[in-house]
Amino acid sequence: MKKRARLQADQVLHSLARAAKTPEQYQVRLQSQQVSQTASRTAETPEQRQSRLQEDQAYHRVTRADETPIKHVARLLGLRKQRNVAITF
């Protein structure tokens, strides 16, 4: 229980720190993450890639199963904004 509270507190702090960043700082952070991610993914074997994708799928399945109706709508609105597509129910 304490670990969960600590993780939630960390999440809030990170959200506040990110919200305080300028658009330029945001772009630099994203580009840095992309370079790092591309480098590590280039070096991974097909087995490592498959394992990573399976872990991602499992994580997202659990997250979606755990979401409330409000979180579900918020997630879909975020996807809509990100991809500029209509949401149909």
N, CA, C and O atoms as a GROMACS GRO file, in nm:
protein
  356
    1MET      N    1   0.082  -0.119   0.000
    1MET     CA    2   0.000   0.000   0.000
    1MET      C    3   0.087   0.126   0.000
    1MET      O    4   0.057   0.223  -0.069
    2LYS      N    5   0.196   0.123   0.080
    2LYS     CA    6   0.284   0.238   0.085
    2LYS      C    7   0.351   0.262  -0.050
    2LYS      O    8   0.370   0.376  -0.093
    3LYS      N    9   0.385   0.152  -0.117
    3LYS     CA   10   0.451   0.164  -0.247
    3LYS      C   11   0.358   0.231  -0.347
    3LYS      O   12   0.400   0.316  -0.426
    4ARG      N   13   0.231   0.193  -0.344
    4ARG     CA   14   0.134   0.252  -0.436
    4ARG      C   15   0.118   0.402  -0.410
    4ARG      O   16   0.110   0.481  -0.504
    5ALA      N   17   0.112   0.441  -0.283
    5ALA     CA   18   0.101   0.582  -0.247
    5ALA      C   19   0.224   0.660  -0.294
    5ALA      O   20   0.213   0.772  -0.344
    6ARG      N   21   0.341   0.598  -0.276
    6ARG     CA   22   0.465   0.663  -0.320
    6ARG      C   23   0.467   0.680  -0.472
    6ARG      O   24   0.507   0.784  -0.523
    7LEU      N   25   0.423   0.576  -0.543
    7LEU     CA   26   0.419   0.585  -0.689
    7LEU      C   27   0.321   0.692  -0.736
    7LEU      O   28   0.349   0.764  -0.832
    8GLN      N   29   0.207   0.702  -0.669
    8GLN     CA   30   0.110   0.805  -0.706
    8GLN      C   31   0.165   0.944  -0.679
    8GLN      O   32   0.145   1.036  -0.758
    9ALA      N   33   0.235   0.960  -0.566
    9ALA     CA   34   0.296   1.089  -0.535
    9ALA      C   35   0.402   1.125  -0.639
    9ALA      O   36   0.410   1.240  -0.684
   10ASP      N   37   0.483   1.027  -0.678
   10ASP     CA   38   0.584   1.050  -0.782
   10ASP      C   39   0.518   1.090  -0.914
   10ASP      O   40   0.566   1.178  -0.984
   11GLN      N   41   0.407   1.024  -0.945
   11GLN     CA   42   0.336   1.054  -1.069
   11GLN      C   43   0.286   1.199  -1.068
   11GLN      O   44   0.296   1.268  -1.170
   12VAL      N   45   0.234   1.243  -0.956
   12VAL     CA   46   0.186   1.381  -0.944
   12VAL      C   47   0.302   1.478  -0.962
   12VAL      O   48   0.290   1.577  -1.034
   13LEU      N   49   0.413   1.451  -0.896
   13LEU     CA   50   0.530   1.539  -0.907
   13LEU      C   51   0.580   1.547  -1.050
   13LEU      O   52   0.613   1.655  -1.099
   14HIS      N   53   0.587   1.433  -1.117
   14HIS     CA   54   0.633   1.432  -1.256
   14HIS      C   55   0.535   1.507  -1.346
   14HIS      O   56   0.576   1.577  -1.438
   15SER      N   57   0.407   1.492  -1.320
   15SER     CA   58   0.307   1.563  -1.401
   15SER      C   59   0.321   1.714  -1.384
   15SER      O   60   0.315   1.789  -1.481
   16LEU      N   61   0.340   1.757  -1.260
   16LEU     CA   62   0.357   1.900  -1.235
   16LEU      C   63   0.484   1.953  -1.300
   16LEU      O   64   0.485   2.062  -1.357
   17ALA      N   65   0.591   1.876  -1.292
   17ALA     CA   66   0.717   1.919  -1.353
   17ALA      C   67   0.703   1.929  -1.504
   17ALA      O   68   0.754   2.023  -1.566
   18ARG      N   69   0.634   1.834  -1.563
   18ARG     CA   70   0.614   1.837  -1.708
   18ARG      C   71   0.524   1.952  -1.748
   18ARG      O   72   0.545   2.014  -1.853
   19ALA      N   73   0.424   1.981  -1.668
   19ALA     CA   74   0.332   2.090  -1.700
   19ALA      C   75   0.404   2.225  -1.696
   19ALA      O   76   0.364   2.318  -1.767
   20ALA      N   77   0.507   2.236  -1.614
   20ALA     CA   78   0.580   2.362  -1.601
   20ALA      C   79   0.682   2.384  -1.712
   20ALA      O   80   0.738   2.492  -1.723
   21LYS      N   81   0.706   2.283  -1.793
   21LYS     CA   82   0.805   2.296  -1.900
   21LYS      C   83   0.752   2.380  -2.016
   21LYS      O   84   0.632   2.385  -2.043
   22THR      N   85   0.845   2.446  -2.082
   22THR     CA   86   0.810   2.522  -2.202
   22THR      C   87   0.794   2.424  -2.318
   22THR      O   88   0.842   2.311  -2.310
   23PRO      N   89   0.728   2.465  -2.425
   23PRO     CA   90   0.715   2.377  -2.542
   23PRO      C   91   0.851   2.333  -2.597
   23PRO      O   92   0.865   2.220  -2.646
   24GLU      N   93   0.950   2.420  -2.590
   24GLU     CA   94   1.084   2.385  -2.639
   24GLU      C   95   1.146   2.275  -2.552
   24GLU      O   96   1.205   2.181  -2.604
   25GLN      N   97   1.131   2.288  -2.420
   25GLN     CA   98   1.184   2.187  -2.329
   25GLN      C   99   1.113   2.054  -2.351
   25GLN      O  100   1.175   1.947  -2.345
   26TYR      N  101   0.984   2.060  -2.377
   26TYR     CA  102   0.904   1.941  -2.403
   26TYR      C  103   0.956   1.870  -2.528
   26TYR      O  104   0.973   1.748  -2.528
   27GLN      N  105   0.980   1.945  -2.635
   27GLN     CA  106   1.030   1.887  -2.759
   27GLN      C  107   1.168   1.825  -2.740
   27GLN      O  108   1.195   1.717  -2.794
   28VAL      N  109   1.254   1.892  -2.666
   28VAL     CA  110   1.388   1.839  -2.640
   28VAL      C  111   1.378   1.707  -2.564
   28VAL      O  112   1.450   1.612  -2.596
   29ARG      N  113   1.289   1.700  -2.464
   29ARG     CA  114   1.272   1.576  -2.387
   29ARG      C  115   1.223   1.464  -2.477
   29ARG      O  116   1.273   1.352  -2.469
   30LEU      N  117   1.124   1.493  -2.561
   30LEU     CA  118   1.070   1.390  -2.650
   30LEU      C  119   1.175   1.341  -2.750
   30LEU      O  120   1.186   1.221  -2.776
   31GLN      N  121   1.252   1.434  -2.806
   31GLN     CA  122   1.356   1.395  -2.901
   31GLN      C  123   1.464   1.310  -2.834
   31GLN      O  124   1.513   1.214  -2.892
   32SER      N  125   1.499   1.347  -2.712
   32SER     CA  126   1.599   1.271  -2.637
   32SER      C  127   1.549   1.129  -2.610
   32SER      O  128   1.624   1.032  -2.625
   33GLN      N  129   1.423   1.117  -2.570
   33GLN     CA  130   1.365   0.985  -2.546
   33GLN      C  131   1.360   0.903  -2.675
   33GLN      O  132   1.387   0.783  -2.674
   34GLN      N  133   1.326   0.969  -2.784
   34GLN     CA  134   1.316   0.899  -2.912
   34GLN      C  135   1.452   0.845  -2.956
   34GLN      O  136   1.461   0.732  -3.003
   35VAL      N  137   1.555   0.925  -2.942
   35VAL     CA  138   1.690   0.882  -2.980
   35VAL      C  139   1.732   0.762  -2.895
   35VAL      O  140   1.784   0.663  -2.947
   36SER      N  141   1.710   0.772  -2.766
   36SER     CA  142   1.747   0.663  -2.675
   36SER      C  143   1.670   0.536  -2.707
   36SER      O  144   1.726   0.427  -2.711
   37GLN      N  145   1.540   0.551  -2.729
   37GLN     CA  146   1.455   0.436  -2.759
   37GLN      C  147   1.493   0.372  -2.892
   37GLN      O  148   1.498   0.249  -2.903
   38THR      N  149   1.520   0.453  -2.993
   38THR     CA  150   1.558   0.402  -3.124
   38THR      C  151   1.689   0.324  -3.115
   38THR      O  152   1.703   0.218  -3.175
   39ALA      N  153   1.784   0.377  -3.039
   39ALA     CA  154   1.913   0.310  -3.025
   39ALA      C  155   1.898   0.175  -2.956
   39ALA      O  156   1.958   0.076  -2.999
   40SER      N  157   1.818   0.169  -2.851
   40SER     CA  158   1.803   0.042  -2.780
   40SER      C  159   1.723  -0.059  -2.861
   40SER      O  160   1.751  -0.178  -2.856
   41ARG      N  161   1.625  -0.012  -2.936
   41ARG     CA  162   1.544  -0.103  -3.016
   41ARG      C  163   1.621  -0.155  -3.138
   41ARG      O  164   1.596  -0.266  -3.184
   42THR      N  165   1.712  -0.077  -3.189
   42THR     CA  166   1.794  -0.120  -3.302
   42THR      C  167   1.882  -0.238  -3.262
   42THR      O  168   1.908  -0.328  -3.342
   43ALA      N  169   1.928  -0.236  -3.137
   43ALA     CA  170   2.019  -0.340  -3.089
   43ALA      C  171   1.949  -0.465  -3.040
   43ALA      O  172   2.016  -0.565  -3.011
   44GLU      N  173   1.816  -0.464  -3.029
   44GLU     CA  174   1.748  -0.581  -2.972
   44GLU      C  175   1.729  -0.692  -3.075
   44GLU      O  176   1.714  -0.667  -3.195
   45THR      N  177   1.730  -0.814  -3.026
   45THR     CA  178   1.710  -0.931  -3.112
   45THR      C  179   1.560  -0.950  -3.136
   45THR      O  180   1.478  -0.892  -3.065
   46PRO      N  181   1.523  -1.030  -3.236
   46PRO     CA  182   1.380  -1.056  -3.259
   46PRO      C  183   1.310  -1.115  -3.135
   46PRO      O  184   1.194  -1.085  -3.110
   47GLU      N  185   1.381  -1.198  -3.060
   47GLU     CA  186   1.322  -1.255  -2.938
   47GLU      C  187   1.298  -1.147  -2.833
   47GLU      O  188   1.195  -1.146  -2.766
   48GLN      N  189   1.395  -1.056  -2.819
   48GLN     CA  190   1.380  -0.946  -2.724
   48GLN      C  191   1.265  -0.855  -2.765
   48GLN      O  192   1.189  -0.807  -2.681
   49ARG      N  193   1.253  -0.831  -2.894
   49ARG     CA  194   1.144  -0.747  -2.945
   49ARG      C  195   1.009  -0.811  -2.915
   49ARG      O  196   0.917  -0.744  -2.868
   50GLN      N  197   0.999  -0.941  -2.942
   50GLN     CA  198   0.875  -1.013  -2.916
   50GLN      C  199   0.839  -1.008  -2.768
   50GLN      O  200   0.723  -0.987  -2.731
   51SER      N  201   0.939  -1.026  -2.684
   51SER     CA  202   0.917  -1.022  -2.539
   51SER      C  203   0.870  -0.884  -2.495
   51SER      O  204   0.777  -0.872  -2.416
   52ARG      N  205   0.935  -0.779  -2.548
   52ARG     CA  206   0.897  -0.641  -2.513
   52ARG      C  207   0.753  -0.613  -2.556
   52ARG      O  208   0.676  -0.553  -2.481
   53LEU      N  209   0.718  -0.655  -2.677
   53LEU     CA  210   0.582  -0.631  -2.726
   53LEU      C  211   0.479  -0.707  -2.644
   53LEU      O  212   0.370  -0.655  -2.617
   54GLN      N  213   0.511  -0.829  -2.603
   54GLN     CA  214   0.418  -0.906  -2.520
   54GLN      C  215   0.400  -0.842  -2.383
   54GLN      O  216   0.289  -0.839  -2.330
   55GLU      N  217   0.508  -0.791  -2.326
   55GLU     CA  218   0.498  -0.721  -2.197
   55GLU      C  219   0.412  -0.596  -2.211
   55GLU      O  220   0.329  -0.567  -2.125
   56ASP      N  221   0.432  -0.521  -2.320
   56ASP     CA  222   0.351  -0.401  -2.344
   56ASP      C  223   0.204  -0.436  -2.358
   56ASP      O  224   0.118  -0.368  -2.301
   57GLN      N  225   0.175  -0.543  -2.432
   57GLN     CA  226   0.036  -0.585  -2.450
   57GLN      C  227  -0.028  -0.622  -2.316
   57GLN      O  228  -0.141  -0.582  -2.288
   58ALA      N  229   0.044  -0.698  -2.235
   58ALA     CA  230  -0.009  -0.739  -2.105
   58ALA      C  231  -0.035  -0.617  -2.016
   58ALA      O  232  -0.138  -0.608  -1.951
   59TYR      N  233   0.060  -0.524  -2.015
   59TYR     CA  234   0.045  -0.403  -1.935
   59TYR      C  235  -0.079  -0.324  -1.979
   59TYR      O  236  -0.158  -0.281  -1.895
   60HIS      N  237  -0.095  -0.306  -2.108
   60HIS     CA  238  -0.208  -0.227  -2.158
   60HIS      C  239  -0.340  -0.299  -2.136
   60HIS      O  240  -0.442  -0.234  -2.110
   61ARG      N  241  -0.340  -0.431  -2.144
   61ARG     CA  242  -0.463  -0.507  -2.115
   61ARG      C  243  -0.507  -0.485  -1.971
   61ARG      O  244  -0.624  -0.460  -1.944
   62VAL      N  245  -0.412  -0.493  -1.879
   62VAL     CA  246  -0.442  -0.473  -1.737
   62VAL      C  247  -0.490  -0.330  -1.713
   62VAL      O  248  -0.586  -0.308  -1.640
   63THR      N  249  -0.423  -0.235  -1.774
   63THR     CA  250  -0.459  -0.095  -1.757
   63THR      C  251  -0.600  -0.068  -1.808
   63THR      O  252  -0.678  -0.001  -1.741
   64ARG      N  253  -0.632  -0.118  -1.926
   64ARG     CA  254  -0.766  -0.097  -1.982
   64ARG      C  255  -0.873  -0.167  -1.899
   64ARG      O  256  -0.982  -0.114  -1.882
   65ALA      N  257  -0.843  -0.285  -1.848
   65ALA     CA  258  -0.940  -0.359  -1.768
   65ALA      C  259  -0.967  -0.288  -1.636
   65ALA      O  260  -1.075  -0.302  -1.578
   66ASP      N  261  -0.870  -0.212  -1.589
   66ASP     CA  262  -0.879  -0.145  -1.460
   66ASP      C  263  -0.941  -0.006  -1.469
   66ASP      O  264  -0.970   0.055  -1.366
   67GLU      N  265  -0.962   0.046  -1.589
   67GLU     CA  266  -1.007   0.184  -1.601
   67GLU      C  267  -1.157   0.200  -1.575
   67GLU      O  268  -1.237   0.112  -1.606
   68THR      N  269  -1.191   0.314  -1.517
   68THR     CA  270  -1.331   0.348  -1.491
   68THR      C  271  -1.391   0.402  -1.621
   68THR      O  272  -1.317   0.434  -1.714
   69PRO      N  273  -1.524   0.412  -1.628
   69PRO     CA  274  -1.585   0.471  -1.748
   69PRO      C  275  -1.533   0.612  -1.779
   69PRO      O  276  -1.517   0.648  -1.896
   70ILE      N  277  -1.508   0.690  -1.676
   70ILE     CA  278  -1.456   0.826  -1.697
   70ILE      C  279  -1.314   0.820  -1.754
   70ILE      O  280  -1.281   0.894  -1.846
   71LYS      N  281  -1.230   0.732  -1.699
   71LYS     CA  282  -1.095   0.716  -1.751
   71LYS      C  283  -1.097   0.666  -1.895
   71LYS      O  284  -1.014   0.704  -1.977
   72HIS      N  285  -1.194   0.580  -1.924
   72HIS     CA  286  -1.208   0.526  -2.060
   72HIS      C  287  -1.235   0.640  -2.159
   72HIS      O  288  -1.171   0.648  -2.264
   73VAL      N  289  -1.330   0.726  -2.125
   73VAL     CA  290  -1.363   0.839  -2.212
   73VAL      C  291  -1.244   0.932  -2.225
   73VAL      O  292  -1.213   0.980  -2.334
   74ALA      N  293  -1.176   0.958  -2.114
   74ALA     CA  294  -1.058   1.046  -2.117
   74ALA      C  295  -0.950   0.987  -2.207
   74ALA      O  296  -0.885   1.060  -2.282
   75ARG      N  297  -0.931   0.856  -2.199
   75ARG     CA  298  -0.830   0.791  -2.284
   75ARG      C  299  -0.868   0.803  -2.431
   75ARG      O  300  -0.783   0.833  -2.516
   76LEU      N  301  -0.995   0.780  -2.461
   76LEU     CA  302  -1.039   0.790  -2.600
   76LEU      C  303  -1.029   0.934  -2.651
   76LEU      O  304  -0.991   0.956  -2.766
   77LEU      N  305  -1.062   1.030  -2.566
   77LEU     CA  306  -1.049   1.170  -2.608
   77LEU      C  307  -0.902   1.205  -2.632
   77LEU      O  308  -0.871   1.280  -2.725
   78GLY      N  309  -0.814   1.151  -2.551
   78GLY     CA  310  -0.671   1.172  -2.572
   78GLY      C  311  -0.625   1.112  -2.704
   78GLY      O  312  -0.547   1.174  -2.776
   79LEU      N  313  -0.673   0.992  -2.735
   79LEU     CA  314  -0.638   0.930  -2.863
   79LEU      C  315  -0.695   1.010  -2.978
   79LEU      O  316  -0.630   1.028  -3.081
   80ARG      N  317  -0.817   1.057  -2.961
   80ARG     CA  318  -0.881   1.136  -3.066
   80ARG      C  319  -0.800   1.263  -3.093
   80ARG      O  320  -0.775   1.299  -3.208
   81LYS      N  321  -0.761   1.330  -2.986
   81LYS     CA  322  -0.683   1.452  -3.001
   81LYS      C  323  -0.548   1.422  -3.066
   81LYS      O  324  -0.500   1.496  -3.151
   82GLN      N  325  -0.488   1.311  -3.023
   82GLN     CA  326  -0.356   1.273  -3.074
   82GLN      C  327  -0.362   1.237  -3.222
   82GLN      O  328  -0.273   1.272  -3.299
   83ARG      N  329  -0.467   1.167  -3.261
   83ARG     CA  330  -0.476   1.118  -3.399
   83ARG      C  331  -0.574   1.196  -3.484
   83ARG      O  332  -0.584   1.173  -3.604
   84ASN      N  333  -0.648   1.288  -3.421
   84ASN     CA  334  -0.745   1.371  -3.491
   84ASN      C  335  -0.849   1.286  -3.565
   84ASN      O  336  -0.873   1.304  -3.684
   85VAL      N  337  -0.909   1.192  -3.491
   85VAL     CA  338  -1.012   1.106  -3.548
   85VAL      C  339  -1.139   1.114  -3.463
   85VAL      O  340  -1.135   1.156  -3.348
   86ALA      N  341  -1.250   1.074  -3.522
   86ALA     CA  342  -1.377   1.076  -3.451
   86ALA      C  343  -1.389   0.951  -3.363
   86ALA      O  344  -1.336   0.845  -3.395
   87ILE      N  345  -1.461   0.967  -3.253
   87ILE     CA  346  -1.488   0.855  -3.164
   87ILE      C  347  -1.631   0.809  -3.187
   87ILE      O  348  -1.723   0.890  -3.186
   88THR      N  349  -1.648   0.680  -3.209
   88THR     CA  350  -1.783   0.626  -3.224
   88THR      C  351  -1.804   0.520  -3.117
   88THR      O  352  -1.714   0.441  -3.089
   89PHE      N  353  -1.922   0.520  -3.058
   89PHE     CA  354  -1.952   0.423  -2.952
   89PHE      C  355  -2.048   0.320  -3.002
   89PHE      O  356  -2.086   0.230  -2.928
   0.00000   0.00000   0.00000
